[in-house]
Amino acid sequence: MKGITFPAWRGKHYVTLAELLVRLGGFGLDLTWRVACDEMVDPRCAEIERRSAATGMETLTLLSLTTPFLQLVDAEARGSAGGEPVVVLTEVDSSWWEVRSVDERVLGELRRHYPGATELP
């Protein structure tokens, strides 16, 4: 999986998990998600972890739990297709997003939308 990283803050705007899910477009619609939050900064974090623990949750369910605004601190969302991870969204210290994907088009779209994104090693 290749990846990019970019600041979670764009001026005064925080890039939320919900925003990234929307940016995945059609690629992300049929994925199954598992989410882990190192810091429970909002009661929804526990709910998201609980609902994704067993078999995961659908993209639209995850999106509904992360809107209208949920700022994460040290969290990871893994999207899988056919039981294999295809995209990983990692929020680092409420400061950076790391996005890894098997599909270069996903990374290209995010690079265009978040100028200054850099490649992950």
PLY file of the C-alpha trace (Angstrom):
ply
format ascii 1.0
element vertex 121
property float x
property float y
property float z
element edge 120
property int vertex1
property int vertex2
end_header
0.00 0.00 0.00
1.30 3.45 -0.89
0.48 6.46 1.22
0.51 10.20 1.77
0.40 12.48 4.80
-0.97 16.00 5.20
-1.91 18.38 8.03
-5.28 17.75 9.66
-5.71 21.51 9.99
-6.13 23.63 6.83
-6.07 27.10 8.33
-8.99 27.09 10.79
-10.63 24.07 9.11
-10.11 20.61 10.63
-10.22 17.78 8.09
-12.57 15.25 9.68
-12.84 11.53 9.13
-16.25 12.19 7.58
-14.65 14.53 5.04
-12.08 11.89 4.09
-14.79 9.24 3.73
-16.62 11.51 1.30
-13.38 12.18 -0.61
-12.99 8.44 -1.18
-15.99 8.65 -3.48
-17.20 5.45 -5.09
-14.03 3.62 -4.05
-15.08 3.78 -0.41
-18.79 3.04 -0.67
-18.68 -0.75 -0.42
-15.92 -1.05 2.15
-16.23 -2.57 5.60
-14.61 -0.49 8.35
-12.92 -1.24 11.63
-11.99 1.76 13.77
-9.68 2.05 16.78
-9.41 5.24 18.85
-6.50 5.60 21.26
-8.12 8.62 22.93
-11.85 8.76 23.64
-12.39 12.49 23.07
-16.09 12.10 22.28
-18.69 9.48 23.35
-19.10 8.61 19.67
-15.56 7.16 19.65
-16.62 4.31 21.95
-19.76 3.72 19.87
-17.75 3.62 16.65
-15.27 1.13 18.12
-18.06 -1.03 19.53
-20.02 -1.13 16.28
-16.97 -1.89 14.16
-15.40 -4.50 16.47
-17.02 -7.74 15.34
-17.65 -7.74 11.61
-16.97 -4.09 10.88
-19.45 -1.51 9.66
-20.52 -0.12 6.31
-19.19 3.19 5.04
-22.52 4.99 5.32
-22.92 3.85 8.93
-19.45 5.12 9.79
-20.17 8.38 8.00
-23.38 8.84 9.99
-21.50 8.36 13.26
-18.76 10.86 12.40
-20.93 13.76 11.25
-21.57 16.61 11.67
-18.17 17.08 13.34
-15.93 14.63 15.14
-12.32 15.52 15.79
-10.22 12.45 16.47
-6.98 12.11 18.38
-4.79 9.13 17.48
-7.29 6.97 15.63
-7.19 4.53 12.75
-9.94 3.50 10.35
-9.27 0.45 8.15
-11.46 -0.07 5.13
-11.55 -3.60 3.72
-12.96 -5.29 0.64
-13.25 -9.05 0.55
-11.57 -9.25 3.94
-8.41 -7.46 2.75
-7.51 -3.89 3.82
-7.59 -1.50 0.85
-7.44 1.88 2.60
-6.17 2.98 6.02
-6.93 6.44 7.41
-4.78 7.29 10.43
-5.24 10.48 12.42
-2.05 11.35 14.28
-2.32 13.51 17.41
-5.15 15.58 15.92
-2.46 17.16 13.73
-1.82 14.94 10.70
-3.62 12.48 8.49
-1.82 9.51 7.00
-3.70 7.83 4.18
-2.63 4.53 2.67
-4.43 2.92 -0.23
-4.03 0.15 -2.77
-5.60 2.48 -5.35
-3.36 5.28 -6.60
-6.44 7.19 -7.84
-7.58 7.65 -4.23
-4.20 9.12 -3.29
-4.20 11.31 -6.42
-7.60 12.76 -5.52
-6.43 13.54 -2.00
-3.20 15.12 -3.29
-5.27 17.43 -5.51
-7.63 18.37 -2.69
-4.94 18.74 0.00
-2.00 20.51 -1.65
1.28 19.94 0.11
0.59 16.29 0.86
3.82 14.32 1.01
4.61 10.68 0.31
4.87 8.25 3.19
7.93 5.98 3.26
0 1
1 2
2 3
3 4
4 5
5 6
6 7
7 8
8 9
9 10
10 11
11 12
12 13
13 14
14 15
15 16
16 17
17 18
18 19
19 20
20 21
21 22
22 23
23 24
24 25
25 26
26 27
27 28
28 29
29 30
30 31
31 32
32 33
33 34
34 35
35 36
36 37
37 38
38 39
39 40
40 41
41 42
42 43
43 44
44 45
45 46
46 47
47 48
48 49
49 50
50 51
51 52
52 53
53 54
54 55
55 56
56 57
57 58
58 59
59 60
60 61
61 62
62 63
63 64
64 65
65 66
66 67
67 68
68 69
69 70
70 71
71 72
72 73
73 74
74 75
75 76
76 77
77 78
78 79
79 80
80 81
81 82
82 83
83 84
84 85
85 86
86 87
87 88
88 89
89 90
90 91
91 92
92 93
93 94
94 95
95 96
96 97
97 98
98 99
99 100
100 101
101 102
102 103
103 104
104 105
105 106
106 107
107 108
108 109
109 110
110 111
111 112
112 113
113 114
114 115
115 116
116 117
117 118
118 119
119 120
